[in-house]
Amino acid sequence: MVDEVWVVDIDQETQISRLQQRNSLTREECLQRIGAQMSRQDRLAKADVVIDNSGDFQTTVKRIQELWVQRGC
């Protein structure tokens, strides 16, 4: 069991762009990979905490650390 579900979220176009850059995938390959996952709508509906991942890596890490501290971890 878990106390909370944390979801790291980003819009699909940014997700595609990052996948293409990191994995050298075509747009179609990106869409297939994204399509094999739970939908964004379903992920967000299950989330207790949504972490915006539209910024750079350090911004996301900082936000996660803040949330961790807020929860007394």
NORSULSUL-V626742 format. One record per run of one state. SS is the DSSP state (H for helix, E for strand, C for the rest). FROM is the first residue (numbers start at 1). LEN is the number of residues. If there is no record, write none. Layout:
BEGIN
ss=SS from=FROM len=LEN
ss=SS from=FROM len=LEN
END
This chain:
BEGIN
ss=C from=1 len=5
ss=E from=6 len=4
ss=C from=10 len=2
ss=H from=12 len=12
ss=C from=24 len=3
ss=H from=27 len=9
ss=C from=36 len=4
ss=H from=40 len=7
ss=C from=47 len=2
ss=E from=49 len=4
ss=C from=53 len=4
ss=H from=57 len=14
ss=C from=71 len=3
END
